[in-house]
Amino acid sequence: MTAVLEAPLERHRTGSARLRRVNLALFAAGLTTFMSLYCTQGLLPQLSAAFDVSPARASLLVSLATGAVALAVIPVSSLSERFGRTRVMIVSSVASALVGLAIPLCSTFAELAAVRAVQGVALAGVPAVAMAYLADEVHAESLGGAMGRYVAGTGIGGVLGRLVPGLVSEVAGWRWALAATVVIAFGFTLAFCALLPPSRFFTPGRVDYRPLLAHLRDPGLRRLYLIALTAMAGFVTVYNFLTYRLLDAPFHLPMAAVSLIAVMNLAGSAASARAGTLADRIGKRPVLLGSVALAAVGLLLTLPPVLVLVGAGLLIFTCGFFGTHAVASGWVGLRAETGRAQASALYLFAYYFGSSVGGSAGGIAFEHGHWTATAIYVLALYGVAFAAGSTLDLTGRRRSRS
């Protein structure tokens, strides 16, 4: 009697049905995570007025959530090495959706800030593990495109997180605006949980923080983390405070019109998917540096008080940011030899730390020098990102994978 040998498992490749399901699941994860994370961003002027706080203090409603993600992302990623990628992501997404139900019920700024911080902790599991899950399950030749599609989901989540509250608040106020966002995010959470395939290449191990030190000793990973920090700090600064500028002179746009700037993230989502595919084809460094430079050019276009230029500049800036993030995040997963969840977690720590601290620092620039000072601050951040990218070692640790 001859033994039947099972074919060895192969990681998901472009065109396979399982990779399409992975892409859909992680796309939904990006949607719900970023909708929840940035649902207060488009409402900052209204929340400033409702609670009688300054723009810099109102921005804490974004910064506290992203800061909590930054603090939680490393321990949560380590837990995923013990309890599994899919379990951690599903528990995290459901918990964050449940915490979000309390947001519209908050009656003081302190209550709202506290709930946002708790929601940030709950949210951390999805971004902490998603990149490691993809690096485990997707073939190296298809990883850039898969990562780009996940980042595209985060971009569209950012659109909905600003657009839905902005439009609803015009007719029903900020509480109903946030309630509508919570309900939609909950629906995407259910879709994510239903679609996510189980891990096939993950092997549980004990929680070990030693790989963190190994990753921090790698100069290439350190540069990728610096790019994440500076690029995200600049991105959040622009979207936090451009709203105030467009509501004020000389534009005086209505809130519903200002909320439409979130649509720029749709172009960013397309740019992230394209950048990931291009990086697989022509190399990571040229696409990374080109994306950083593109963002800087777009930011310069927002300086003149001309609405058409501001819109075009924001579009270009957004595409540049998403291209930068898609390439840099995918590069982390390829470079790390072991402890990929923790390597990705360090990237995300830098990413959300930049959003939290860098975004609030942008508020100080805005209050002291309006948009010109804000743009100079962001340009300086992207200059640092470009310098880091130009000195990155092109030789990743892992050449190929079956």
N, C-alpha and C positions, 0 to 999 in steps of 0.2 A: 504494500500500500504506500503510495507516494504522498509525501507531505506537501500540503499546499502552502506555498510561501506568500505571505502578504507583501504587496508592494510597499516600499518605504514611503512614509509621509513626505509630501513636498510642500514647501511654503507657498502661499498664495501668489500667483502671478497675474499680470495684467490680462484681462479677458476671461478669467475664470469666474464661475458663478459665486464661489465662496468669497472671492475678493470683492465682488460687487456688493455682497451682503455686508462684509466688513466695512466697506466704504459708506454704505447707507447708515449702518449703526453708528459709526464714529462721526458721521456728518450730523446725525440727530443729537449725539452727545455734545458736539461743538455748539449746536444751536441752543440747547437748553442751558449749557454752562454760561455762555456769553450773554444770553438774554437775562439770566438771573444776575450775573455779575455786574452788568452795566445798565440795569433797568432804571437806576436813579440818575444816570449821567445826563440824559436829555432834559431832565426836569430840574436841574440844579438852580436855574434862575427862579423858578416857582417855589422850590423848597427854601431858597434864600429868603424869599418874601414871606412864606408861610410861617417860618420859624424865626424870622428876623436875625439871620446870621450872614456873615460876609461870604463872598465867593470862595475864598480859601477854606473857610470852615465848612461850607456846604460841600466842598469837594471831598471832605472826609467820608461822606456817604459812599463814595466810590473807593477811596483809598483804604478805608477800614476793611472793606470786603476783600480787596486784592491783597492787602497786607496780611489778613488772616489766611488767605490761600498760601501766600509765601511762607508763612510760619509752619503751616500744617503739611505742606507738600512733601517735605523730606521724610518725616516720620510715617506719613501715609504710604509713600512709595516703598519704604522699607517693609511695612506690613504686607504689601502686595507680594513681596518675595516669599512671605510665609503662608499667606492665606489665598493667594491667587489674584491674577489681574482682573478677571471678569467679576469676581465677587466684590472686590473693593470698589470697582467702578459703579456697579449696580447699587450697592448700599449707599454710596456717596450721592448718586444722582437722586435717589428716592428721598434721602434725608434732607437734601437741600431744597427739594420741591416742597416738602412738608414745612420746613422752617419758613419758606417764602410766604406761606399763607398768613403769617403774623404781620407781615410788612404793612399792609394797608390799615391795620388796626392800631398802629402806633400813634400816640397822641402828643408826644414831645420829641424834640430833636435827639435827646439822649437815648430815648427808647428806640427810635429808628436806627440810630448809630449802633446800638448794642445788637439789635437783631441782624443788621447788615454784617457785623463782625462774626456772629454765630453762623450766618449763612455762608460766609466765606470759608470757615472751617469745614462745614459740611460739603461744600463744593469741591474741596481740594482733591478728592479721590479721582475724579475723572481726568483733569489735566495731569495729575501726578503719574498716572498709569497709562494713559492712552498712547503716548509715544513709545513706551516700552512694549506695550501690547503689539503695536504695529511692527516694531523692530523684531519681536519674537516670531510673529506669524507671517510676515510678508517677505517675499524674496527680495534680496538686496537690489536687484535690477528694477523692481517695481515699487520700492519703498518711497522714493522721492514723490512719485505721483500720488501714492496713498496718503502720505503726510500732507501733501498740498491740498488734497480733498478734505482732510480733517480740518486743516486751517481754514479752508473755504467755509466749512460749517460754522467755525467760530466767527468768521466775518459776517455771515448772514445772521447769526445770532446777535451780533453787535448791532446790525441794522434793525432787527425786530425789537431789540432791547431799548433802542432810542425811538424808533418810529411809532410803535404801538402806544407807549405812554404819551408821546408828544401829541399824537392825534386825539387820543381819548381825553387827555387833560383839557383840550380846548372846549369840550362839550360837557364833561362830567367832573373835572377837577383831578388833582393828583392822586387822591386815594383810589378812585375807580380806575385811573390809568395804571397804577401799580397792580391792582387786583386783576385787571385783564391780562397783564403781562405774566403774572403768576400762573394763571389758568392755562395759557398757551404753553408756557414752559413745562408745565406738568404733563401736557399731552406729548410733547417731544420726549420727555423722560420715559413715558410708557413705551413709545416707539423704540427708543434705544434699548430698553430692557428686553423687548420682544425680539429684536433683530440680532443682537450681539451673539456671534458664534462663540462657543467655549474655546479656551486656549488648547492648542494641540502640542506646542513646543515648550510650554512652561513646566519647569520642575521646581516644586516647593523646596525651600531651604529655610534655615534659621535666620532670624533678623540679625543682620551684621552691618554695623556702620563703618567698618574699615574700608569698604570700597569708596566711600565718600572722600577719604583722604587721598586715595589713589587717583581719583578723578581730578581732585584739586591740584595734584602734582603735575598733571598733564597740561603743558602750556597751550596746546591747541584747544582743549576744552575750556580752559580759563578764558581764552579770547572769545569763544562762542558764548560763554556766560556773560561777558562784558557787553557783547553785541546785544544780547537779549535785554539786559538791564537798560542800556542807553536808548535803544530803538523804542522799547515799550514806554519808557518815561516820556519820550518826546511825543509818541502817538497819543497817549492819554492826556497829556497837557493840551495838545491841539484840540482834541474833541471835548475836553472839559470846558475850555474857556473861549473857543470860537463862538459858542452859543451866546455868551454875554455880548461879544462884539457885534454879532448880527442883529441882536435885539436893540442895540444902542445906535446912536448917530454914527455915520450918516445913513445907515441902512434901514433901521426901524422896521425890521421884518416881523410879521406875526409869528407866534410860537409854532403854529402848525407848519408854516413854511420852513422855519428853522429846523424843525425835527426832520425834515427831508434830507438834511445833510447826511443822515445815517445811510441813505441809499448809496453813498459813495463806497460803503463797505462791500456792496455787491461787486463793484469793479475790483475791489481789493481781493475778494474771494476768487474771482476768475484769475487775477494776477498770481495768487498764491499757487493755484493748481498749475498754471502755466510755468511758473518759476520752478516748481518741483520737477516737472517733466523736463524742462530745459537743463536743469542741474544734472539730471541723470544722463542727458545726451552730450552736453558740451563742457560740463565741469562746474563744480560748485563755486569756486572763487569768482570767476567773471560774473556769474549771475548774482552772487551776493553783493559784490562791490557795485555792480550796475544798479541793483535795487536800492542800496543806500544812497547813491548819487542821485537817483531819480527822486527819492523822497526829499532830498535837500533842494533840488530844483523846484519841486512843487511848493515847498514851503516859502521860497523866495517870491513866488508868484502871488502869495496871499498878502504880501505887504502893502501894495497900493490899495486905496479904498475904492476899488472898482469891483462890483459884485461878480461880474463875469470872470475876472481874473482870480478872485477869491475862490469861486467854484471850481475853475479849472485847476488851480493850484492844489486845492484840497483833494481833488480826484487823483492827481499825479502823486501827491504825497502819500495817499492811502495805498495806492498800488505799490509804491516803493516800499512802504512798511511791510505789507503782507508778503511781498516777494522776499524781503530780508528774513522775516520770521520763518517762512516755509523752508528756505534753504538751511538756515542755521539750525532749526530744530531737527530736521532730517539728518544733518551732519553729525549731531550729537549721538543719535542712535547707531550710526555706522561706525563712529570712532571708538566707542566704549567696547572693550573686550569682554568685561564682566560687569555685573551690577548695573545693567542698562536702565532699570527703573530708577536707580539712584542717580545715575548720570543725567537722565531726563529730568529728575526732580530738582537737581541743582540748577539746571537750565531754567526750569520754571520758577524756582525760588528767585533767581535773578530777574526773570521776566516780571513776576508779580511784585517783587520788591521795587523794581523800577516804576511800575504802575502806581504803587502806593506812595513811596517817598518822592519819586521824581515828579509824579503828577501834582502832589501838594506843593512842592517847591515851585512848580510852574505857576501856581496860584499867587505866590509871593511876587514873582516876576510880573504877572498880569496886574496886580494891584499897584505896583510901583511904577511900571512903565508901559502899561496897556499892551496892545498887540505887538508893537515893535520889540519891546523887551522880551516878550514871550517867544517870539520867533527867533531872536538871537540866542536865547537859552536853548531852544530845541535844535537850532543849527549846530551849536557847540556839542550837544549830545551826539548828533549824527556824525560830526567830525571825529569823535572818539570811536564810534562804531566803524567808520571807514578805516581808520588807522589800525584797529584790531583785526579787521578782515584782511587788510593788505599784508599782514605778517603771519597769517595762518599757515600752518604746515599742511601742504596738500595731501600728504600720505596719511590716509586713515589707518587705524589699527587693523581693521578687518577688510581684507581685499575682496573676498567673495563669500557667498553662502549658498548652499543648495536649498 
